[in-house]
Amino acid sequence: MGTLGRRPIKSRGTFWAKAMAELLVKAGVSPNAISIMSVLFALIGMCCLLAARYFSSWLLLVGAAACILLRLLCNLLDGMVAVEGGRHSALGDLFNELPDRFSDLVLIVPLGYLCHESYGPVLGWFAGVLALATAYLRAFSAVQGCISFVGPMAKSHRMALEVAGLLLAVLLGNWISRSLIFYLVLVLMILGCCVTLLRRGHKLVMHMRGGNGHG
């Protein structure tokens, strides 16, 4: 995981995660290959979201949600294979960061195009840019020796919010406008990212001043 630190994930200690990581190590799969696989799932999820704009099928929304979860699974396993499996490479940080940032954009921005409101795409791009900003601040802080994954809208939180929105749109789509649900998801994501930026920024400033950041 290198200089950028490692995100604390409870599921990393579960039996199923350890078993899957061990299988991948025995199969000779590299953590960088798993990181690239996460991008493929993100691209499939993006296609499902964009298709859902033109075809009103709940299967597309469920497919997008499944791809997001598979992307997160890859994000979990690439780190486990690299660290617990002893397969860390010199390019590990690069493959850990760039695929994640690309995946964030292609999964968040299309949500704005599912909003019927004319400003939906603007919200989608704004949420995507803020997601990149939170990740950049986290990476920059780590370089300064201040590793922080605080939320309330870190990567896992953003993806959980989007999955929840997609599933709610499937379950409640006959009673509540799907467009409204996606609109609310983006607004919550934007507000959460702003709070996250403030918290991470405050912690970094305190660290650089020699104090103790909290949160």
KOLBA-65168 format. One line per field, with one value per residue: x, y, z of N, C-alpha, C in turn; residue in one letter. Coordinates in nm, 3 decimals, padded with zeros to 5 digits. Example, Ala and Ser with C-alpha at 12.3 -4.5 7.8 and 13.67 -1.06 7.14 Angstrom:
n.px	01.319:01.285
n.py	-00.569:-00.225
n.pz	00.780:00.708
ca.px	01.230:01.367
ca.py	-00.450:-00.106
ca.pz	00.780:00.714
c.px	01.320:01.290
c.py	-00.330:00.003
c.pz	00.780:00.787
aa	A:S
end
This chain:
n.px	00.082:00.211:00.315:00.076:-00.092:-00.335:-00.668:-00.886:-01.075:-01.341:-01.437:-01.215:-01.109:-01.276:-01.382:-01.459:-01.344:-01.070:-01.042:-01.101:-00.895:-00.673:-00.714:-00.682:-00.415:-00.289:-00.361:-00.201:-00.272:-00.219:-00.216:-00.238:-00.368:-00.616:-00.697:-00.728:-00.938:-01.139:-01.190:-01.303:-01.546:-01.656:-01.689:-01.876:-02.086:-02.128:-02.221:-02.463:-02.598:-02.612:-02.761:-02.997:-03.108:-03.244:-03.385:-03.635:-03.576:-03.566:-03.372:-03.137:-03.069:-03.030:-02.821:-02.624:-02.590:-02.490:-02.247:-02.114:-02.078:-01.916:-01.696:-01.610:-01.547:-01.326:-01.156:-01.117:-00.993:-00.760:-00.584:-00.556:-00.437:-00.201:-00.081:-00.134:-00.090:00.164:00.230:00.293:00.385:00.621:00.472:00.240:00.098:00.027:-00.144:-00.335:-00.450:-00.513:-00.700:-00.912:-00.991:-01.073:-01.282:-01.456:-01.547:-01.676:-01.885:-02.028:-02.089:-02.270:-02.506:-02.620:-02.729:-02.951:-03.135:-03.426:-03.435:-03.298:-03.057:-02.944:-02.719:-02.518:-02.509:-02.422:-02.163:-02.049:-02.060:-01.889:-01.643:-01.600:-01.569:-01.326:-01.172:-01.182:-01.045:-00.797:-00.715:-00.692:-00.482:-00.276:-00.252:-00.157:00.097:00.210:00.237:00.008:-00.222:-00.550:-00.879:-01.127:-01.482:-01.784:-01.817:-01.641:-01.482:-01.606:-01.842:-01.961:-02.011:-02.179:-02.399:-02.481:-02.548:-02.759:-02.940:-02.992:-03.113:-03.334:-03.467:-03.544:-03.713:-03.903:-03.983:-04.233:-04.386:-04.245:-04.074:-03.807:-03.615:-03.618:-03.517:-03.252:-03.164:-03.171:-02.979:-02.745:-02.735:-02.704:-02.459:-02.291:-02.308:-02.209:-01.949:-01.844:-01.841:-01.664:-01.430:-01.381:-01.336:-01.113:-00.937:-00.910:-00.788:-00.546:-00.434:-00.401:-00.217:00.003:00.064:00.162:-00.010:-00.276:-00.490:-00.840:-01.107
n.py	-00.121:00.114:00.460:00.592:00.489:00.267:00.190:00.143:-00.146:-00.334:-00.576:-00.696:-00.870:-01.088:-01.432:-01.511:-01.314:-01.346:-01.606:-01.577:-01.403:-01.565:-01.766:-01.618:-01.544:-01.796:-01.861:-01.697:-01.441:-01.101:-00.809:-00.570:-00.648:-00.710:-00.459:-00.339:-00.493:-00.392:-00.151:-00.239:-00.347:-00.109:00.029:-00.133:-00.094:00.180:00.172:00.039:00.233:00.449:00.331:00.295:00.540:00.555:00.320:00.194:-00.011:-00.219:-00.404:-00.297:-00.105:-00.264:-00.414:-00.215:-00.150:-00.395:-00.404:-00.193:-00.295:-00.513:-00.377:-00.258:-00.490:-00.579:-00.368:-00.425:-00.678:-00.642:-00.503:-00.685:-00.905:-00.784:-00.703:-00.894:-01.117:-01.078:-00.965:-00.712:-00.446:-00.226:-00.045:-00.038:00.165:00.340:00.184:00.141:00.387:00.542:00.376:00.375:00.646:00.693:00.509:00.616:00.850:00.748:00.610:00.783:01.028:00.954:00.918:01.165:01.207:01.056:01.201:01.388:01.659:01.954:02.037:01.814:01.666:01.853:01.840:01.576:01.586:01.769:01.630:01.422:01.558:01.657:01.417:01.334:01.538:01.492:01.252:01.330:01.511:01.338:01.171:01.362:01.447:01.214:01.197:01.404:01.291:01.259:01.051:00.993:00.876:00.979:01.038:01.222:01.109:00.928:00.704:00.444:00.517:00.686:00.508:00.326:00.489:00.542:00.283:00.227:00.424:00.337:00.086:00.166:00.309:00.103:-00.045:00.143:00.276:00.282:00.441:00.665:00.917:00.809:00.980:01.182:01.045:00.991:01.249:01.337:01.163:01.257:01.518:01.469:01.337:01.539:01.731:01.573:01.523:01.780:01.827:01.626:01.714:01.945:01.836:01.669:01.857:02.026:01.851:01.806:02.065:02.110:01.911:01.993:02.225:02.128:02.044:01.839:01.680:01.612:01.372
n.pz	00.000:00.040:00.066:00.094:00.279:00.434:00.396:00.669:00.691:00.797:00.693:00.595:00.776:00.773:00.726:00.464:00.300:00.350:00.253:-00.021:-00.097:-00.049:-00.240:-00.475:-00.450:-00.460:-00.717:-00.856:-00.926:-00.976:-00.760:-00.902:-01.135:-01.030:-00.951:-01.201:-01.292:-01.131:-01.257:-01.494:-01.402:-01.310:-01.551:-01.681:-01.503:-01.547:-01.812:-01.770:-01.619:-01.800:-02.002:-01.866:-01.876:-02.110:-02.132:-01.943:-01.723:-01.447:-01.418:-01.520:-01.332:-01.106:-01.205:-01.227:-00.956:-00.865:-01.003:-00.882:-00.625:-00.686:-00.780:-00.540:-00.404:-00.547:-00.483:-00.216:-00.224:-00.379:-00.215:-00.005:-00.130:-00.203:00.043:00.268:00.112:00.025:-00.224:-00.304:-00.522:-00.689:-00.830:-00.698:-00.549:-00.753:-00.917:-00.729:-00.680:-00.926:-01.085:-00.902:-00.890:-01.152:-01.164:-00.973:-01.105:-01.342:-01.234:-01.071:-01.211:-01.431:-01.289:-01.263:-01.513:-01.507:-01.380:-01.435:-01.424:-01.568:-01.464:-01.364:-01.481:-01.420:-01.143:-01.121:-01.233:-01.059:-00.816:-00.886:-00.925:-00.667:-00.534:-00.640:-00.533:-00.256:-00.244:-00.345:-00.146:00.069:-00.024:-00.055:00.208:00.323:00.213:00.349:00.589:00.733:00.764:00.673:00.664:00.706:00.703:00.634:00.378:00.244:00.004:00.026:00.153:-00.036:-00.244:-00.116:-00.065:-00.328:-00.419:-00.242:-00.328:-00.591:-00.545:-00.394:-00.589:-00.752:-00.583:-00.494:-00.716:-00.839:-00.684:-00.603:-00.778:-00.974:-01.067:-00.875:-00.654:-00.737:-00.765:-00.497:-00.390:-00.515:-00.415:-00.140:-00.153:-00.248:-00.039:00.169:00.078:00.088:00.365:00.435:00.307:00.457:00.712:00.666:00.568:00.791:00.972:00.841:00.838:01.114:01.166:01.010:01.140:01.366:01.558:01.692:01.492:01.485:01.447
ca.px	00.000:00.304:00.313:-00.057:-00.168:-00.431:-00.800:-00.934:-01.198:-01.373:-01.457:-01.084:-01.081:-01.377:-01.337:-01.478:-01.248:-00.940:-01.044:-01.093:-00.761:-00.581:-00.735:-00.622:-00.269:-00.250:-00.381:-00.099:-00.331:-00.150:-00.307:-00.260:-00.470:-00.745:-00.731:-00.778:-01.070:-01.236:-01.226:-01.394:-01.678:-01.706:-01.732:-02.002:-02.186:-02.156:-02.306:-02.597:-02.659:-02.644:-02.870:-03.119:-03.164:-03.328:-03.468:-03.684:-03.571:-03.508:-03.254:-03.021:-03.034:-02.974:-02.691:-02.531:-02.561:-02.404:-02.113:-02.050:-02.036:-01.803:-01.583:-01.562:-01.486:-01.192:-01.078:-01.082:-00.905:-00.628:-00.500:-00.527:-00.340:-00.074:-00.021:-00.135:-00.036:00.303:00.245:00.303:00.482:00.667:00.367:00.117:00.023:-00.028:-00.258:-00.436:-00.514:-00.570:-00.824:-01.018:-01.038:-01.147:-01.406:-01.545:-01.609:-01.767:-02.002:-02.104:-02.138:-02.390:-02.626:-02.681:-02.804:-03.077:-03.227:-03.498:-03.409:-03.195:-02.931:-02.899:-02.579:-02.428:-02.492:-02.342:-02.023:-02.004:-02.035:-01.770:-01.526:-01.580:-01.516:-01.183:-01.107:-01.165:-00.938:-00.671:-00.676:-00.648:-00.350:-00.181:-00.231:-00.073:00.234:00.256:00.245:-00.120:-00.311:-00.686:-00.985:-01.252:-01.596:-01.883:-01.839:-01.525:-01.519:-01.703:-01.969:-02.019:-02.063:-02.293:-02.510:-02.531:-02.615:-02.887:-03.028:-03.033:-03.206:-03.457:-03.534:-03.607:-03.821:-04.004:-03.999:-04.374:-04.451:-04.163:-03.998:-03.667:-03.534:-03.609:-03.427:-03.115:-03.135:-03.142:-02.853:-02.637:-02.728:-02.643:-02.318:-02.221:-02.298:-02.119:-01.811:-01.801:-01.808:-01.543:-01.318:-01.356:-01.277:-00.978:-00.856:-00.881:-00.691:-00.417:-00.383:-00.356:-00.097:00.113:00.098:00.222:-00.112:-00.339:-00.621:-00.939:-01.206
ca.py	00.000:00.225:00.580:00.651:00.431:00.162:00.219:00.040:-00.210:-00.444:-00.701:-00.753:-00.977:-01.194:-01.560:-01.519:-01.226:-01.412:-01.723:-01.529:-01.350:-01.679:-01.829:-01.532:-01.554:-01.928:-01.861:-01.612:-01.316:-00.987:-00.705:-00.471:-00.703:-00.697:-00.317:-00.315:-00.556:-00.301:-00.053:-00.305:-00.351:00.028:00.063:-00.204:-00.022:00.304:00.138:00.010:00.360:00.528:00.262:00.315:00.671:00.537:00.200:00.189:-00.149:-00.230:-00.489:-00.212:-00.042:-00.369:-00.446:-00.108:-00.168:-00.513:-00.368:-00.109:-00.384:-00.591:-00.284:-00.247:-00.618:-00.574:-00.274:-00.495:-00.791:-00.606:-00.469:-00.806:-00.983:-00.711:-00.697:-01.026:-01.217:-01.048:-00.943:-00.568:-00.411:-00.087:00.037:-00.066:00.287:00.394:00.101:00.150:00.518:00.585:00.306:00.419:00.779:00.676:00.438:00.711:00.938:00.681:00.558:00.891:01.126:00.911:00.929:01.295:01.199:00.987:01.302:01.456:01.800:01.996:02.055:01.685:01.639:01.943:01.781:01.456:01.624:01.835:01.523:01.351:01.641:01.660:01.286:01.340:01.632:01.426:01.152:01.402:01.565:01.224:01.130:01.468:01.443:01.098:01.234:01.493:01.213:01.267:00.956:01.011:00.826:01.020:01.072:01.117:01.068:00.863:00.624:00.340:00.582:00.733:00.394:00.271:00.580:00.522:00.153:00.243:00.500:00.252:-00.016:00.235:00.342:-00.021:-00.087:00.247:00.348:00.296:00.538:00.786:00.939:00.766:01.100:01.250:00.966:01.014:01.388:01.342:01.093:01.346:01.630:01.417:01.308:01.667:01.787:01.488:01.546:01.911:01.808:01.544:01.802:02.032:01.757:01.627:01.978:02.070:01.758:01.830:02.194:02.089:01.829:02.073:02.322:02.058:02.010:01.709:01.687:01.519:01.327
ca.pz	00.000:00.023:00.149:00.102:00.388:00.403:00.451:00.762:00.643:00.888:00.620:00.565:00.871:00.765:00.670:00.319:00.235:00.358:00.165:-00.159:-00.118:-00.056:-00.370:-00.577:-00.436:-00.510:-00.862:-00.915:-00.973:-00.915:-00.709:-01.007:-01.224:-00.960:-00.959:-01.337:-01.298:-01.068:-01.359:-01.588:-01.339:-01.308:-01.687:-01.704:-01.425:-01.619:-01.927:-01.717:-01.579:-01.919:-02.071:-01.787:-01.913:-02.228:-02.116:-01.805:-01.677:-01.314:-01.427:-01.544:-01.204:-01.021:-01.262:-01.189:-00.814:-00.853:-01.051:-00.779:-00.517:-00.737:-00.781:-00.402:-00.369:-00.606:-00.402:-00.093:-00.248:-00.431:-00.100:00.072:-00.206:-00.201:00.177:00.332:00.019:-00.005:-00.368:-00.328:-00.625:-00.689:-00.891:-00.625:-00.517:-00.878:-00.956:-00.624:-00.682:-01.053:-01.118:-00.810:-00.927:-01.277:-01.131:-00.907:-01.205:-01.435:-01.162:-01.009:-01.308:-01.504:-01.206:-01.292:-01.638:-01.480:-01.325:-01.542:-01.415:-01.663:-01.394:-01.313:-01.519:-01.348:-01.010:-01.135:-01.251:-00.936:-00.719:-00.931:-00.898:-00.522:-00.497:-00.672:-00.441:-00.125:-00.260:-00.360:-00.017:00.150:-00.072:-00.023:00.353:00.354:00.177:00.456:00.712:00.804:00.698:00.722:00.578:00.769:00.619:00.615:00.240:00.185:-00.113:00.060:00.185:-00.162:-00.319:-00.041:-00.090:-00.464:-00.424:-00.172:-00.415:-00.703:-00.497:-00.358:-00.714:-00.800:-00.492:-00.476:-00.841:-00.878:-00.596:-00.597:-00.901:-00.970:-01.087:-00.746:-00.570:-00.783:-00.733:-00.354:-00.370:-00.556:-00.321:-00.017:-00.181:-00.257:00.095:00.246:00.032:00.140:00.506:00.438:00.272:00.571:00.821:00.627:00.560:00.928:01.031:00.777:00.886:01.251:01.159:00.957:01.242:01.479:01.657:01.678:01.429:01.540:01.350
c.px	00.085:00.278:00.174:-00.144:-00.269:-00.562:-00.843:-01.070:-01.225:-01.382:-01.326:-01.053:-01.181:-01.319:-01.346:-01.377:-01.109:-00.932:-01.030:-00.954:-00.659:-00.593:-00.669:-00.470:-00.220:-00.263:-00.280:-00.153:-00.265:-00.251:-00.335:-00.366:-00.609:-00.791:-00.788:-00.916:-01.176:-01.281:-01.324:-01.535:-01.740:-01.758:-01.862:-02.115:-02.225:-02.248:-02.449:-02.670:-02.700:-02.759:-03.003:-03.183:-03.264:-03.421:-03.507:-03.692:-03.502:-03.382:-03.127:-02.974:-02.972:-02.836:-02.586:-02.491:-02.467:-02.261:-02.039:-01.998:-01.916:-01.678:-01.523:-01.495:-01.344:-01.101:-01.034:-00.973:-00.768:-00.531:-00.462:-00.424:-00.202:-00.005:-00.015:-00.074:00.108:00.330:00.257:00.413:00.518:00.561:00.235:00.033:-00.044:-00.152:-00.369:-00.515:-00.584:-00.697:-00.942:-01.076:-01.119:-01.282:-01.506:-01.620:-01.712:-01.889:-02.089:-02.166:-02.263:-02.518:-02.697:-02.765:-02.933:-03.178:-03.295:-03.474:-03.292:-03.059:-02.880:-02.755:-02.479:-02.403:-02.404:-02.194:-01.966:-01.972:-01.908:-01.642:-01.497:-01.525:-01.367:-01.109:-01.085:-01.052:-00.802:-00.622:-00.628:-00.508:-00.243:-00.150:-00.139:00.073:00.295:00.267:00.119:-00.222:-00.451:-00.787:-01.122:-01.357:-01.654:-01.903:-01.709:-01.574:-01.626:-01.840:-02.039:-02.083:-02.183:-02.417:-02.568:-02.603:-02.752:-02.987:-03.079:-03.136:-03.339:-03.537:-03.605:-03.729:-03.935:-04.035:-04.142:-04.446:-04.376:-04.083:-03.852:-03.574:-03.513:-03.513:-03.281:-03.071:-03.094:-03.008:-02.736:-02.622:-02.663:-02.495:-02.236:-02.202:-02.201:-01.974:-01.758:-01.761:-01.679:-01.419:-01.281:-01.287:-01.134:-00.884:-00.816:-00.775:-00.553:-00.353:-00.327:-00.227:00.023:00.156:00.160:00.123:-00.165:-00.476:-00.714:-01.038:-01.150
c.py	00.126:00.341:00.636:00.589:00.329:00.190:00.108:-00.015:-00.332:-00.577:-00.768:-00.872:-01.092:-01.319:-01.561:-01.431:-01.290:-01.530:-01.681:-01.477:-01.462:-01.750:-01.750:-01.539:-01.687:-01.935:-01.771:-01.481:-01.199:-00.884:-00.598:-00.518:-00.691:-00.552:-00.283:-00.377:-00.466:-00.194:-00.113:-00.313:-00.211:00.069:-00.007:-00.135:00.108:00.278:00.108:00.140:00.443:00.464:00.284:00.450:00.657:00.416:00.187:00.045:-00.154:-00.316:-00.407:-00.147:-00.144:-00.409:-00.343:-00.122:-00.285:-00.481:-00.280:-00.197:-00.469:-00.505:-00.272:-00.376:-00.625:-00.482:-00.337:-00.600:-00.751:-00.570:-00.592:-00.894:-00.918:-00.722:-00.836:-01.133:-01.190:-01.022:-00.794:-00.539:-00.264:00.008:00.022:00.058:00.345:00.317:00.105:00.279:00.551:00.509:00.349:00.553:00.773:00.611:00.529:00.796:00.865:00.623:00.669:00.984:01.080:00.920:01.061:01.293:01.119:01.080:01.374:01.606:01.838:02.012:01.925:01.653:01.728:01.888:01.657:01.488:01.690:01.731:01.445:01.427:01.645:01.526:01.280:01.429:01.568:01.323:01.220:01.455:01.455:01.180:01.234:01.468:01.328:01.127:01.323:01.420:01.215:01.179:00.967:00.961:00.869:01.057:01.205:01.070:01.023:00.769:00.520:00.398:00.631:00.618:00.330:00.357:00.558:00.389:00.161:00.318:00.417:00.148:00.046:00.271:00.220:-00.056:00.014:00.323:00.368:00.400:00.671:00.798:00.894:00.886:01.174:01.177:00.991:01.157:01.400:01.274:01.186:01.465:01.586:01.389:01.436:01.728:01.706:01.507:01.680:01.900:01.728:01.627:01.893:01.956:01.715:01.748:02.028:01.981:01.780:01.960:02.179:02.008:01.912:02.183:02.259:02.022:01.871:01.727:01.584:01.483:01.224
c.pz	00.000:00.116:00.171:00.209:00.339:00.473:00.547:00.716:00.731:00.815:00.583:00.657:00.866:00.697:00.518:00.245:00.235:00.263:00.019:-00.190:-00.131:-00.190:-00.482:-00.572:-00.493:-00.663:-00.933:-00.971:-00.902:-00.864:-00.815:-01.106:-01.161:-00.964:-01.097:-01.354:-01.235:-01.167:-01.459:-01.531:-01.336:-01.446:-01.723:-01.628:-01.491:-01.737:-01.883:-01.682:-01.701:-01.998:-02.000:-01.816:-02.027:-02.216:-01.969:-01.757:-01.541:-01.316:-01.448:-01.414:-01.108:-01.072:-01.225:-01.043:-00.792:-00.896:-00.951:-00.666:-00.560:-00.745:-00.641:-00.357:-00.425:-00.526:-00.270:-00.118:-00.301:-00.318:-00.020:00.001:-00.199:-00.065:00.241:00.243:-00.021:-00.152:-00.402:-00.429:-00.616:-00.745:-00.817:-00.596:-00.641:-00.920:-00.852:-00.634:-00.814:-01.093:-01.030:-00.852:-01.056:-01.249:-01.061:-01.010:-01.289:-01.366:-01.103:-01.112:-01.382:-01.423:-01.232:-01.418:-01.624:-01.414:-01.441:-01.540:-01.507:-01.597:-01.333:-01.351:-01.447:-01.208:-01.016:-01.149:-01.125:-00.830:-00.756:-00.901:-00.749:-00.471:-00.525:-00.573:-00.304:-00.131:-00.271:-00.224:00.075:00.109:-00.037:00.127:00.391:00.323:00.285:00.590:00.794:00.732:00.758:00.619:00.631:00.665:00.658:00.471:00.176:00.074:-00.080:00.091:00.057:-00.237:-00.249:-00.064:-00.229:-00.477:-00.357:-00.260:-00.531:-00.660:-00.454:-00.483:-00.772:-00.715:-00.485:-00.604:-00.885:-00.794:-00.587:-00.726:-00.883:-00.985:-00.956:-00.653:-00.608:-00.753:-00.586:-00.322:-00.402:-00.460:-00.191:-00.036:-00.185:-00.118:00.181:00.207:00.084:00.287:00.520:00.407:00.389:00.684:00.788:00.619:00.697:00.992:00.973:00.827:01.027:01.254:01.114:01.053:01.365:01.586:01.632:01.615:01.488:01.429:01.258
aa	M:G:T:L:G:R:R:P:I:K:S:R:G:T:F:W:A:K:A:M:A:E:L:L:V:K:A:G:V:S:P:N:A:I:S:I:M:S:V:L:F:A:L:I:G:M:C:C:L:L:A:A:R:Y:F:S:S:W:L:L:L:V:G:A:A:A:C:I:L:L:R:L:L:C:N:L:L:D:G:M:V:A:V:E:G:G:R:H:S:A:L:G:D:L:F:N:E:L:P:D:R:F:S:D:L:V:L:I:V:P:L:G:Y:L:C:H:E:S:Y:G:P:V:L:G:W:F:A:G:V:L:A:L:A:T:A:Y:L:R:A:F:S:A:V:Q:G:C:I:S:F:V:G:P:M:A:K:S:H:R:M:A:L:E:V:A:G:L:L:L:A:V:L:L:G:N:W:I:S:R:S:L:I:F:Y:L:V:L:V:L:M:I:L:G:C:C:V:T:L:L:R:R:G:H:K:L:V:M:H:M:R:G:G:N:G:H:G
end
